[in-house]
Amino acid sequence: MEIQSKTGRGWLWICLAVLVTVPGLFVRFFALKQVEYDTPLWGSFLFGLSVIGAAFLLAWATEAAQADVPKALAISVMALIAVLPEYAVDFALTFQAGSDPAYQQFAVANMIGANRMIVGFAWPLLVFIFALKFRQRAIRLGKGQRVEIGFLLFAGLYSLIIPIKGQIDFIDFGVFLGLFVLYSLRLMKAEVHEPELVGPAKLLGDLARPKRIGAVAALILFAGTVIFLVAHPFAVSLIETGTRLGVDQVFLLQWFAPLASEAPEIVICIIFTLRFMAAEGLGALVASKVNQWTLLVGTLPLVFSLGSGTMRALPLSGTYLENGQTQAFNLAGPMLVTSAQTLLAVMVILSLRMTLGGAFLLFGLLIAQFIVPERIGTLDSECLFAGIYLAISAGLAVIKVRHFVPVLRSMVSPGYVKAQTIEEEEEKGLEVKAPGRFVTTPKA
């Protein structure tokens, strides 16, 4: 009876997520122009609900897919598909930017905001929840996460040249796409493990293999179609909402659009953490950062070129006409801060531990950017924060220098293990009684 009850609840959640997408789809097909421009606040809400519902379906489906593919690859794919809403919104903005210069700042701002939110808000949030729930001061990542850390390190270092160039061009496309392909190929060499699924994902995972594959494929297809249809209207509604309310449009797209597109993934990772699976939850968010900082950033010039009809780099600064007046924007500074934040994030988790101290550091620096004035005397606050991020990163790199070798070697050697992990502690006869705590037991 209890099993049937849990099964029923699982289907109920899936049906609810599907139903949540319906109002946005209805508006998309039957009242698009009226809602986008006459009542944009309602449009933002309804299209945002559709994005959230579709993202939950994507996350459950890809989580269940862990039963059929290597766990590390499944987590990476889950992270990639779970942030598909963010890709769709940013791609819609970037494509529009090809013909409308005003949208160039929106496309870059949305990408920057999504990346900063993952590292500065979502990563620390899991650590705070884990500490409150289980009285642990750190989340231990698995040894397989060294792969993500290594590729994120290279992507972060390379990204520092983008603000200097003032554009994201096709050289960047080649570098970031190459990193993403190598990262994916490396994950395919990992072993397949029985996943620990919960909720609707467990319901899907418990199906017979042919039914499971069919159900997972159907949910991904449906959710992907929903996101494709509502991503652009969602972005347009947000821009119009900002205009009506007198709120800066760039601010809305940088911080509020990612809240809707990233929320389902963050919620699912919180559920992992509450169920004693903090490493899996944080691991999925680390993989999300790798995906966004390689594939998303790298493909922006391609989407921009498709929108403009010519091969062009996506500029970080420029001018456009608004109500007959010339407006200017420059997002090179925010891009530099985001690149520097990425490097600090790598240094924080380089030793496969995300501690409370590291969480407070990342979260505190993010919040400080909303408080500190744009200029402090003659110093630009973005330069200040970029310098702080880079200085702390350099200090942590010196302190954790011995961890670079296992991280770098894990990128090319699937079987390489050096630093102690939970698995190695168990091999030495230490039984894990609680996350982060080891109790000595005699080996059989």
Secondary structure, DSSP 8 states (H G I E B T S, - for coil): -HHHHHHHHHHHHHHHHHHHHHHHHHHHHHSHHIIIIISHHHHHHHHHHHHHHHHHHHHHHHHHGGGTS-HHHHHHHHHHHHTHHHHHHHHHHHHHHTT-THHHHHHHHHHHHHHHHIIIIIHHHHHHHHHHHH--SEEE--GGGHHHHHHHHHHHHHHTHHHHHTEE-HHHHHHHHHHHHHHHHHHTTS--------HHHHHHHTS-HHHHHHHHHHHHHHHHHHHHHHHHHHHHHHHHHHHHHT--HHHIIIIIHHHHHHHHHHHHHHHHHHTT-HHHHHHHHHHHHHHIIIIIHHHHHHHHHHHHTS---EESEEEEEETTEEEEEE-HHHHHHHHHHHHHHHHHHTTSEEEHHHHHHHHHHHHHHHHS-SEETTEEHHHHHHHHHHHHHHHHHHHTGGGHHHHHHHTT-TT---S--HHHHHHTTEEEEETTEEEE----
